[in-house]
Amino acid sequence: TFVGGDEITRYLLLFIFLCAFPYALERNQIIVDFFTDHMPHRKKKCLETLYFALFTFIFSAMAYGFFHTFLQSTGTTQDLEIPIKWINLLSFVLVMILTLKSLFLTIQKARETHE
């Protein structure tokens, strides 16, 4: 190992996951067929809309947390001395992209429900 290897791994994993989530959000949903198998099509669409709306709420809370931490952070990482402020700002931007993607999917699913 080398000095800062743990920090590099930790923050790169954070950024990789935050970059991959908007792509995977729509495509990799776990749907329990036991509950949804006998549901009418419209109820399934309503459930999907609710699902994405809850995701939007959770992601917006995460974005708020990252932004709030960005405003208050003054320190640096332990080994590499990277300002935590910029890590939180990048995390905020990536989570906002995820929030907007989830919001657009919520609107799309809501429109499909009314068709």
Buried (B, 14 or more C-beta within 10 A) or exposed (E): EEEBEBBBEEBEEBBEEBEEBBEEBBEEEEEEEEEEEEEEEEEBBBBBBBBBBEBBBEBBEBBBBBBEBBEEBEEBBEEEEBEBBEBBBBBBBBBBBBBBBBBBBBBBBBEBBEE
